[in-house]
Amino acid sequence: MPQMNPLLWFNLFIYFSLTLLIMCAYMYFTFKFNMSIKSINTLPKTSYLWKW
């Protein structure tokens, strides 16, 4: 195996973790937005979703 630059692995790790973080935040906020829209015209039992 050829010797890899540790700085390259570090940059790849930072890029990968930032991409995962952005994807998770995007999915979380879209899920929260959809739940808040659905909970407007549903029963008050879904009001615990607002406490996230």
C-alpha positions as CSV (number, residue, x, y, z in Angstrom):
1,M,0.0,0.0,0.0
2,P,1.4,3.5,-0.8
3,Q,2.0,5.8,2.1
4,M,-0.8,8.4,2.4
5,N,-0.5,11.9,3.7
6,P,-2.0,12.2,7.2
7,L,-3.2,15.7,6.4
8,L,-5.2,14.3,3.5
9,W,-6.9,11.8,5.8
10,F,-7.6,14.6,8.2
11,N,-9.1,16.8,5.5
12,L,-11.2,13.9,4.3
13,F,-12.4,13.1,7.8
14,I,-13.4,16.8,8.4
15,Y,-15.2,17.0,5.0
16,F,-17.0,13.7,5.7
17,S,-18.1,14.7,9.2
18,L,-19.3,18.1,8.0
19,T,-21.3,16.5,5.3
20,L,-22.9,14.0,7.7
21,L,-23.6,16.9,10.1
22,I,-25.3,19.0,7.4
23,M,-27.3,16.0,6.2
24,C,-28.5,15.1,9.8
25,A,-29.4,18.8,10.5
26,Y,-31.3,19.0,7.2
27,M,-33.2,15.8,7.9
28,Y,-34.0,16.9,11.5
29,F,-35.2,20.3,10.5
30,T,-37.4,19.0,7.6
31,F,-38.8,16.3,9.9
32,K,-39.6,18.9,12.6
33,F,-41.1,21.3,10.0
34,N,-43.4,18.5,8.6
35,M,-44.4,17.5,12.1
36,S,-45.2,21.0,13.1
37,I,-47.3,21.4,10.0
38,K,-49.2,18.2,10.6
39,S,-49.7,18.9,14.3
40,I,-51.6,22.2,13.4
41,N,-54.6,20.2,12.2
42,T,-54.4,17.2,14.4
43,L,-55.2,16.3,18.0
44,P,-53.4,18.1,20.9
45,K,-51.7,14.7,21.8
46,T,-48.9,15.6,19.3
47,S,-48.0,18.7,21.3
48,Y,-45.1,16.9,22.9
49,L,-43.3,17.3,19.5
50,W,-43.0,21.0,20.1
51,K,-40.8,20.4,23.1
52,W,-37.9,19.1,21.0
